Amino acid sequence: MHGITSVIPAGIFKSKSLLYFSTFLLFVTVIGVLHLSSNTTSFSVFSIGSRGGGVEQGCYRYKTASDQRLLPAEQLKERHCNQSFPDAIIIGTKKSGTTALRNFLTFHPQISTSKTEAHFFERRYYLGMDWYFSLMPYATPDQIIMEKTPRYFVHPLSPRAIRTHLGQDKKFILILRDPVQRAISDFTHVFFTTSTKEEEDQQRQFDLDTPRMSNAILRRTVDALKATLTDEQKTVRSYVKKLENQVMKRSWVADTFENTVLFRNGSVNSENSIIDTGIYVKYMKKWLAVFPREQFLVIDGEEFVYNPLPSLQKVESFLNISNFFTHDTFYFDFRKKFFCLAQPFRSCMNEAKGRTHPLVEQDVLDTLRKFYRPYNLELMKLLNLNFSWLTAT
């Protein structure tokens, strides 16, 4: 796939009037957020098929799951491939299977997925809509474009910013897993990336979260743009940071999971985002204040882990696309203990996924489940949904 730098417009942010307008929209959005915070269609004609040593789909060729390349210009023209803003966004939640979901959806013939987590409608908002557009994948006219950034769900800017810039009709996919298990997984991730600097290494390695080097290229591009920011962009960036500092919880880890999520007196530390992220109803209310309920597909994260097929079929129905996934699409990796891609080729996420979780004492689990239970019940009523993990919380 082409590097991010090759698709960023050379004249980005040269139009002051556009920037002033974007800055004005941000001020309106930030003020509003601060106030809130105190059945089936046909397959693409270019469906999956092997040719030339790879697998072609839509506007791309896959030699392996880690090697996605844009087709030559003449083929893009023949297939009427173009970039566009997303039709659907996977908004969360962190450590709930969003990467696996996006990976599987990548191979649906009627979906074209962005391979980078843009983080645009939050910390990179100051870079502007031209920059965001440059990250979008190419798609044929009968493909849906999809983006994934799990942090959108908990960020106070995201709902109103998306409505302002993308409109009212977007669809959102949200995975909610048992908040206790999500917290353990989040702790494990933060602990490893903090203690081993694994995150830096992952920027230089491929996993199924992004094509090879694409995250590193994206971050280097962002760093380069920071050196050329206009005064207006600096103002926007400053306001977003201020908003985050005022509203958002921060994550941190101690030597153990128990010491991370509980105070010394045994009460739950909800000031840590590892815990706070699992108070799903708090964030769901903010999204439903901006978008109607029917524009959200909420997936049971535990059911998705144990059997992804029903969840993917729900996605197909929600997006009004053809049934593509079958049991033969997946295989179960007994070592990693989750499902992986079997077709069009076998591929699984790297070693950063499926890490061994710490053993947690039963009394700690009971304390956390008691803490989350009223929030979970409120969530169930709000969404008119039951979850398999509610019996455990």
C-alpha positions in Angstrom: 0.0 0.0 0.0 1.3 3.5 -0.8 2.9 5.4 2.0 0.7 8.0 3.7 3.0 10.8 2.5 2.2 9.9 -1.1 -1.5 10.8 -0.8 -1.4 14.0 1.4 -2.3 16.9 -0.9 0.7 19.2 -1.5 -1.5 22.3 -0.8 -2.9 21.2 2.5 -3.9 24.1 4.7 -3.0 26.8 2.2 -6.6 28.0 2.2 -6.8 30.3 5.2 -10.6 30.7 4.8 -11.1 27.0 5.0 -8.9 26.8 8.1 -10.7 29.7 9.8 -14.0 28.0 9.1 -12.7 24.7 10.5 -11.3 26.5 13.6 -14.7 28.1 14.1 -16.4 24.8 13.9 -14.0 23.4 16.5 -14.8 26.2 18.9 -18.5 25.5 18.6 -17.9 21.8 19.0 -15.6 22.2 22.1 -18.0 24.6 23.8 -20.9 22.2 23.3 -18.9 19.2 24.5 -17.7 21.1 27.6 -21.3 21.9 28.4 -22.4 18.3 28.0 -19.4 17.1 30.1 -19.9 19.5 33.5 -31.9 -6.8 2.8 -29.2 -7.7 1.0 -27.4 -6.4 -2.1 -25.3 -8.0 -4.8 -21.6 -8.7 -4.4 -19.0 -6.4 -6.0 -18.2 -7.6 -9.6 -14.6 -7.6 -8.5 -15.0 -10.1 -5.7 -12.2 -12.1 -4.2 -10.2 -14.1 -6.7 -6.6 -15.2 -7.2 -4.6 -13.7 -10.0 -1.0 -12.8 -10.6 0.3 -14.4 -7.4 -2.1 -12.5 -5.2 -5.7 -12.0 -4.2 -7.5 -9.1 -5.7 -10.5 -7.4 -4.1 -11.9 -4.0 -5.0 -9.0 -1.6 -5.5 -6.3 -3.6 -3.9 -4.2 -6.8 -4.3 -3.3 -8.9 -1.3 -0.2 -11.1 -1.6 -0.5 -12.0 2.0 -2.7 -10.4 4.7 0.2 -8.2 5.6 0.8 -7.0 2.0 -2.0 -4.9 0.7 -1.2 -2.9 -2.4 -3.1 -0.4 -4.4 -3.8 -1.6 -8.0 -2.2 0.2 -10.9 -3.7 3.4 -12.1 -5.3 1.9 -15.2 -7.1 -0.7 -13.1 -8.3 1.9 -10.6 -9.8 3.8 -13.5 -11.5 0.7 -14.9 -13.0 -0.1 -11.6 -14.0 3.5 -10.8 -11.9 3.5 -7.6 -12.0 6.6 -5.6 -11.3 7.8 -2.0 -14.2 9.0 0.1 -15.1 9.8 3.7 -16.2 6.7 5.7 -19.7 5.4 5.5 -19.3 3.4 8.8 -16.9 3.8 11.7 -15.9 1.2 14.3 -15.8 3.5 17.4 -14.8 1.2 20.2 -14.1 -0.1 22.6 -10.4 -0.5 23.3 -9.3 -4.1 24.0 -12.6 -5.6 22.9 -11.8 -7.2 19.6 -12.0 -4.1 17.2 -8.9 -5.1 15.4 -10.1 -8.7 14.7 -13.4 -7.3 13.6 -11.8 -4.9 11.2 -9.4 -7.6 9.9 -12.3 -9.9 9.1 -14.4 -7.2 7.5 -11.4 -6.2 5.2 -12.1 -9.3 3.2 -15.8 -8.7 2.6 -16.0 -7.8 -1.1 -18.3 -4.9 -0.4 -16.1 -3.3 2.3 -12.9 -1.2 2.0 -11.3 -0.6 5.3 -8.7 2.0 6.4 -5.6 0.3 7.7 -4.6 3.0 10.1 -6.4 4.3 13.2 -6.8 7.9 12.2 -7.4 9.3 15.7 -8.7 12.3 13.8 -11.9 13.2 15.6 -9.9 13.5 18.8 -6.2 14.2 19.2 -5.4 14.9 15.5 -8.4 17.1 14.8 -6.1 20.1 14.2 -4.6 18.5 11.0 -7.8 19.2 9.1 -10.2 17.3 6.9 -7.9 17.2 3.9 -5.4 15.2 6.0 -8.2 12.9 7.3 -9.4 12.3 3.7 -5.9 11.3 2.6 -6.1 8.3 5.0 -9.2 6.9 3.5 -8.9 3.8 1.4 -9.8 3.6 -2.3 -13.1 1.8 -3.0 -15.3 0.8 -6.0 -18.7 2.4 -6.3 -20.4 -0.6 -4.6 -18.1 -0.8 -1.7 -18.6 0.7 1.8 -15.7 2.6 3.2 -14.9 1.9 6.9 -12.6 3.5 9.5 -11.7 2.2 13.0 -10.5 4.3 15.9 -11.6 2.8 19.3 -10.7 5.9 21.2 -13.6 7.8 19.5 -16.1 6.1 21.9 -14.6 7.7 25.0 -13.4 11.0 23.6 -15.6 14.0 24.3 -15.0 15.7 21.0 -15.8 12.7 18.7 -19.6 12.6 18.4 -20.2 16.3 17.6 -17.1 16.6 15.5 -18.2 13.6 13.3 -21.6 15.0 12.9 -20.2 18.4 12.0 -17.9 17.2 9.3 -19.3 13.9 8.1 -23.0 14.5 8.6 -25.9 12.9 10.5 -26.2 9.6 8.5 -23.1 7.7 9.3 -23.3 4.2 10.9 -21.4 3.2 13.9 -20.2 -0.2 15.1 -19.4 -0.8 18.8 -18.1 -3.8 20.6 -18.8 -4.1 24.3 -17.3 -6.9 26.2 -17.4 -7.8 29.9 -15.9 -4.6 31.5 -14.0 -6.6 34.0 -12.3 -8.7 31.4 -11.8 -5.6 29.2 -10.0 -4.0 32.2 -7.7 -7.0 32.7 -6.9 -7.0 28.9 -6.3 -3.2 29.0 -4.0 -3.5 32.0 -2.0 -6.3 30.3 -1.6 -4.2 27.2 -0.6 -1.0 29.1 1.7 -2.9 31.4 3.6 -4.6 28.6 3.9 -1.5 26.4 5.0 0.6 29.3 7.5 -1.9 30.8 9.1 -3.3 27.6 8.7 -0.4 25.1 6.9 -2.9 22.9 4.8 -0.2 21.4 7.9 1.4 19.7 8.8 -2.0 18.2 5.3 -2.5 17.0 5.5 0.7 15.0 8.2 -1.0 12.9 6.5 -4.3 12.5 3.4 -5.5 10.8 0.5 -6.9 12.7 -3.0 -7.2 11.2 -3.9 -3.9 12.8 -2.1 -2.1 9.9 0.0 -2.9 6.8 3.7 -3.0 7.2 5.2 0.3 8.4 1.9 2.2 7.9 1.6 3.3 11.5 5.2 4.4 11.6 4.8 6.3 8.4 1.6 7.9 9.7 3.3 9.0 12.9 6.3 10.4 11.2 4.0 12.3 8.8 2.2 13.8 11.8 5.4 14.7 13.5 6.6 16.5 10.3 3.3 18.4 10.1 3.6 19.6 13.7 6.7 21.6 12.7 4.7 23.5 10.1 1.5 24.3 12.0 -0.2 27.6 11.5 -1.3 29.7 14.5 -4.8 28.6 13.9 -3.9 24.9 13.9 -1.9 25.5 17.1 -5.0 27.0 18.7 -7.1 24.1 17.7 -4.5 21.6 19.0 -4.3 23.5 22.3 -8.1 23.5 22.7 -8.3 19.7 22.1 -5.6 19.1 24.7 -7.4 21.4 27.2 -10.6 19.5 26.6 -8.9 16.1 27.2 -7.2 17.4 30.4 -10.5 18.6 31.7 -12.7 15.7 30.9 -10.8 12.5 30.1 -9.4 9.9 32.5 -5.8 8.8 32.1 -4.5 5.2 32.3 -1.7 4.1 34.4 -0.5 0.8 35.8 1.0 -0.3 39.1 3.0 -3.5 39.8 -0.2 -5.6 39.8 -3.7 -5.4 38.4 -5.2 -5.2 41.9 -3.0 -2.2 42.8 -3.9 -0.6 39.5 -7.7 -0.8 39.8 -8.3 -0.6 43.6 -7.3 1.9 46.2 -5.7 0.8 49.4 -9.1 0.8 51.2 -10.4 -1.6 48.6 -12.6 0.8 46.7 -12.5 0.9 42.9 -10.3 3.5 41.3 -12.6 4.9 38.6 -10.3 7.8 37.9 -8.1 5.3 36.0 -9.3 5.0 32.4 -8.6 1.2 32.6 -11.7 1.2 34.8 -13.5 4.2 33.5 -13.7 3.0 29.9 -15.8 0.1 31.1 -18.6 2.4 32.3 -20.1 2.1 28.9 -23.4 3.7 29.7 -21.8 7.0 30.5 -20.3 7.3 27.0 -23.2 5.7 25.2 -25.4 8.5 26.4 -23.1 11.1 24.9 -23.3 9.4 21.5 -27.1 9.0 21.7 -27.4 12.7 22.4 -26.0 13.3 18.9 -27.0 10.3 16.8 -30.2 8.2 16.8 -30.1 4.6 18.3 -30.7 3.0 14.9 -27.4 4.1 13.6 -25.5 2.0 16.1 -24.8 -1.7 15.9 -23.7 -2.9 19.4 -21.9 -6.3 19.3 -21.4 -8.5 22.4 -17.7 -8.8 22.7 -17.7 -12.1 24.5 -19.9 -13.7 21.9 -17.6 -12.3 19.1 -14.5 -13.9 20.7 -16.1 -17.3 21.1 -17.8 -17.3 17.7 -17.3 -14.4 15.3 -19.7 -15.6 12.6 -23.0 -14.4 14.1 -21.6 -11.0 14.9 -20.2 -10.6 11.3 -23.6 -11.6 9.9 -25.2 -8.9 12.1 -22.7 -6.4 10.6 -23.7 -7.5 7.1 -27.3 -6.9 7.9 -26.7 -3.6 9.6 -24.7 -2.3 6.6 -27.2 -3.8 4.1 -24.5 -5.8 2.3 -24.5 -9.4 1.0 -23.9 -12.5 3.2 -20.3 -13.4 2.6 -18.9 -15.0 5.9 -19.3 -18.7 6.6 -17.7 -21.0 9.2 -15.0 -21.8 6.6 -13.8 -18.2 6.7 -12.2 -18.8 10.1 -10.0 -21.3 12.0 -9.4 -21.4 15.8 -5.8 -20.8 17.0 -5.6 -23.0 20.1 -2.4 -21.4 21.3 -3.7 -17.8 21.1 -7.2 -18.9 22.0 -9.1 -16.9 19.4 -10.3 -17.2 15.8 -8.1 -16.2 12.9 -8.6 -15.8 9.1 -8.7 -19.0 7.1 -9.8 -17.7 3.7 -8.6 -16.4 1.2 -5.4 -17.3 3.1 -4.5 -18.3 6.7 -3.4 -15.4 8.7 -3.5 -14.4 12.4 -2.7 -11.4 14.5 0.9 -11.2 15.8 2.2 -12.0 19.3 1.1 -8.7 20.7 -2.4 -10.1 20.6 -3.5 -12.9 22.8 -1.0 -12.1 25.6 -1.3 -14.1 28.8 -3.4 -12.2 31.3 -2.5 -12.1 35.0 -4.3 -14.3 37.5 -6.7 -12.1 39.5 -8.0 -13.0 42.9 -11.7 -13.8 43.1 -12.4 -11.1 45.7 -11.0 -8.5 43.3 -13.2 -9.8 40.5 -16.2 -9.7 42.7 -15.5 -6.1 43.8 -15.2 -5.0 40.2 -18.4 -6.9 39.1 -20.3 -5.3 41.9 -19.0 -1.9 40.9 -20.0 -2.3 37.2 -23.3 -4.0 37.8 -25.5 -0.9 38.1 -23.9 0.7 35.1 -24.4 -2.5 33.1 -28.1 -2.8 34.0 -28.6 0.9 33.0 -26.8 0.2 29.7 -29.0 -2.8 29.0 -32.2 -0.6 29.5 -30.7 2.2 27.4 -29.9 0.0 24.5 -32.7 -2.5 25.0 -30.1 -5.3 24.7 -29.0 -8.2 26.8 -25.4 -9.3 27.0 -24.0 -12.7 27.6 -21.5 -11.2 30.1 -24.2 -9.6 32.3 -24.7 -12.8 34.3 -21.0 -12.6 35.2 -21.2 -9.0 36.3 
